[in-house]
Amino acid sequence: MGLDLVEISPNANPPVCRVLDYKKFLFEQKKKQKEIKAKSAKIVVKEIRLGPNTDDHDFEFKLKHAIKFLEEGAKVKVEVFFRGRSIVYKDQGELIMLKFAQELEEYGKVENLPKLEGKRMIMIIAPKK
């Protein structure tokens, strides 16, 4: 008949076997895996870089981009980059981050609070559902 004997559960007592077309069985398994993968949500992370001395106009410009990203459903990674001796202004960088988070409060929620990693301070904002 062109069918195969496939062992389904080898650990059971007695082992469970089924007579079926093995190629068709593999094809259906691949099809199910593909469906599950297609349904899973893909998380996109967009990045916005600021400086510790970012001006108001630049801040507003970056803020509009962040709002657009959050409305599209992407996470936003806000980064304040300290160059050279500007690392002295850590508190200024943190203030900019907190101001950015406060402005985006109605569009998303802060996932990670600002933390300093080397010469950059990072914060992640996730969109509200």
C-alpha positions as a Markdown table, in Angstrom:
| # | Residue | x | y | z |
|---|---|---|---|---|
| 1 | Met | 0.0 | 0.0 | 0.0 |
| 2 | Gly | 3.1 | 2.3 | 0.2 |
| 3 | Leu | 2.6 | 3.2 | 3.8 |
| 4 | Asp | 5.2 | 3.3 | 6.6 |
| 5 | Leu | 5.1 | 2.1 | 10.2 |
| 6 | Val | 6.0 | 5.2 | 12.4 |
| 7 | Glu | 6.9 | 5.0 | 16.1 |
| 8 | Ile | 4.9 | 7.8 | 17.7 |
| 9 | Ser | 5.7 | 7.4 | 21.4 |
| 10 | Pro | 8.8 | 5.2 | 22.1 |
| 11 | Asn | 8.8 | 5.7 | 25.9 |
| 12 | Ala | 5.2 | 4.3 | 26.4 |
| 13 | Asn | 4.7 | 0.7 | 27.5 |
| 14 | Pro | 4.0 | -0.8 | 25.0 |
| 15 | Pro | 5.5 | 1.6 | 22.4 |
| 16 | Val | 2.9 | 3.4 | 20.2 |
| 17 | Cys | 3.1 | 3.0 | 16.4 |
| 18 | Arg | 1.0 | 4.2 | 13.5 |
| 19 | Val | 0.7 | 3.2 | 9.9 |
| 20 | Leu | 0.8 | 6.3 | 7.7 |
| 21 | Asp | 2.5 | 7.9 | 4.7 |
| 22 | Tyr | 5.7 | 9.3 | 6.3 |
| 23 | Lys | 6.5 | 11.9 | 3.6 |
| 24 | Lys | 3.0 | 13.3 | 3.9 |
| 25 | Phe | 3.4 | 13.4 | 7.7 |
| 26 | Leu | 6.7 | 15.4 | 7.4 |
| 27 | Phe | 5.2 | 17.8 | 4.9 |
| 28 | Glu | 2.2 | 18.5 | 7.2 |
| 29 | Gln | 4.6 | 19.1 | 10.2 |
| 30 | Lys | 6.6 | 21.6 | 8.1 |
| 31 | Lys | 3.4 | 23.3 | 7.1 |
| 32 | Lys | 2.3 | 23.6 | 10.7 |
| 33 | Gln | 5.7 | 25.0 | 11.8 |
| 34 | Lys | 5.6 | 27.6 | 9.0 |
| 35 | Glu | 2.1 | 28.7 | 10.1 |
| 36 | Ile | 3.2 | 29.1 | 13.7 |
| 37 | Lys | 6.2 | 31.1 | 12.6 |
| 38 | Ala | 4.1 | 33.4 | 10.4 |
| 39 | Lys | 1.6 | 34.1 | 13.2 |
| 40 | Ser | 4.3 | 35.0 | 15.8 |
| 41 | Ala | 4.8 | 38.7 | 16.2 |
| 42 | Lys | 8.1 | 40.2 | 15.0 |
| 43 | Ile | 9.5 | 42.8 | 17.4 |
| 44 | Val | 11.2 | 45.7 | 15.7 |
| 45 | Val | 13.5 | 47.9 | 17.7 |
| 46 | Lys | 14.1 | 51.4 | 16.3 |
| 47 | Glu | 17.0 | 53.5 | 17.7 |
| 48 | Ile | 17.2 | 57.2 | 18.4 |
| 49 | Arg | 20.5 | 58.8 | 19.5 |
| 50 | Leu | 20.7 | 62.0 | 21.5 |
| 51 | Gly | 23.6 | 64.0 | 23.0 |
| 52 | Pro | 23.8 | 65.4 | 26.5 |
| 53 | Asn | 23.5 | 68.9 | 25.1 |
| 54 | Thr | 20.7 | 68.3 | 22.5 |
| 55 | Asp | 18.8 | 71.5 | 21.7 |
| 56 | Asp | 15.0 | 71.9 | 21.9 |
| 57 | His | 14.4 | 71.8 | 18.2 |
| 58 | Asp | 16.4 | 68.6 | 17.7 |
| 59 | Phe | 14.7 | 67.1 | 20.7 |
| 60 | Glu | 11.3 | 67.8 | 19.3 |
| 61 | Phe | 12.4 | 66.4 | 15.9 |
| 62 | Lys | 13.6 | 63.1 | 17.5 |
| 63 | Leu | 10.4 | 63.0 | 19.6 |
| 64 | Lys | 8.2 | 63.1 | 16.5 |
| 65 | His | 10.2 | 60.2 | 15.0 |
| 66 | Ala | 9.8 | 58.2 | 18.2 |
| 67 | Ile | 6.0 | 58.9 | 18.3 |
| 68 | Lys | 5.8 | 57.6 | 14.7 |
| 69 | Phe | 7.8 | 54.5 | 15.6 |
| 70 | Leu | 5.6 | 53.7 | 18.6 |
| 71 | Glu | 2.4 | 54.2 | 16.6 |
| 72 | Glu | 3.7 | 51.7 | 14.1 |
| 73 | Gly | 4.2 | 49.2 | 17.0 |
| 74 | Ala | 8.0 | 49.2 | 17.2 |
| 75 | Lys | 10.0 | 49.5 | 20.4 |
| 76 | Val | 12.2 | 52.6 | 20.7 |
| 77 | Lys | 15.7 | 52.4 | 22.1 |
| 78 | Val | 16.7 | 55.9 | 23.2 |
| 79 | Glu | 20.5 | 56.4 | 23.5 |
| 80 | Val | 22.4 | 59.4 | 24.9 |
| 81 | Phe | 26.0 | 59.2 | 23.6 |
| 82 | Phe | 28.8 | 60.9 | 25.5 |
| 83 | Arg | 31.8 | 61.9 | 23.4 |
| 84 | Gly | 35.1 | 62.7 | 24.9 |
| 85 | Arg | 34.8 | 64.8 | 28.1 |
| 86 | Ser | 31.1 | 65.1 | 27.9 |
| 87 | Ile | 30.8 | 62.1 | 30.2 |
| 88 | Val | 31.0 | 64.7 | 32.9 |
| 89 | Tyr | 27.4 | 65.6 | 32.1 |
| 90 | Lys | 25.8 | 62.3 | 33.1 |
| 91 | Asp | 23.1 | 64.0 | 35.0 |
| 92 | Gln | 22.2 | 66.2 | 32.0 |
| 93 | Gly | 21.9 | 63.1 | 29.9 |
| 94 | Glu | 19.6 | 61.4 | 32.4 |
| 95 | Leu | 17.4 | 64.5 | 32.5 |
| 96 | Ile | 17.1 | 64.4 | 28.7 |
| 97 | Met | 16.1 | 60.7 | 28.9 |
| 98 | Leu | 13.5 | 61.3 | 31.6 |
| 99 | Lys | 12.1 | 64.3 | 29.7 |
| 100 | Phe | 11.9 | 62.1 | 26.5 |
| 101 | Ala | 10.1 | 59.4 | 28.5 |
| 102 | Gln | 7.7 | 61.9 | 30.0 |
| 103 | Glu | 6.8 | 63.3 | 26.5 |
| 104 | Leu | 6.2 | 59.8 | 25.2 |
| 105 | Glu | 4.1 | 58.7 | 28.2 |
| 106 | Glu | 0.8 | 58.6 | 26.2 |
| 107 | Tyr | 2.3 | 56.6 | 23.3 |
| 108 | Gly | 4.4 | 54.0 | 25.2 |
| 109 | Lys | 5.7 | 52.8 | 28.5 |
| 110 | Val | 9.3 | 52.7 | 29.7 |
| 111 | Glu | 10.5 | 49.1 | 29.7 |
| 112 | Asn | 14.1 | 49.8 | 31.0 |
| 113 | Leu | 15.0 | 52.9 | 33.0 |
| 114 | Pro | 18.0 | 54.9 | 31.8 |
| 115 | Lys | 21.3 | 53.1 | 32.7 |
| 116 | Leu | 24.8 | 54.0 | 31.9 |
| 117 | Glu | 26.8 | 51.4 | 29.9 |
| 118 | Gly | 30.3 | 52.7 | 29.1 |
| 119 | Lys | 30.0 | 56.0 | 27.2 |
| 120 | Arg | 26.3 | 55.6 | 26.4 |
| 121 | Met | 23.1 | 55.8 | 28.4 |
| 122 | Ile | 20.3 | 53.5 | 27.2 |
| 123 | Met | 16.5 | 53.4 | 27.8 |
| 124 | Ile | 13.9 | 51.2 | 26.0 |
| 125 | Ile | 10.3 | 52.3 | 25.4 |
| 126 | Ala | 7.6 | 49.8 | 24.4 |
| 127 | Pro | 4.4 | 50.8 | 22.6 |
| 128 | Lys | 1.1 | 50.8 | 24.4 |
| 129 | Lys | -1.3 | 48.3 | 23.1 |
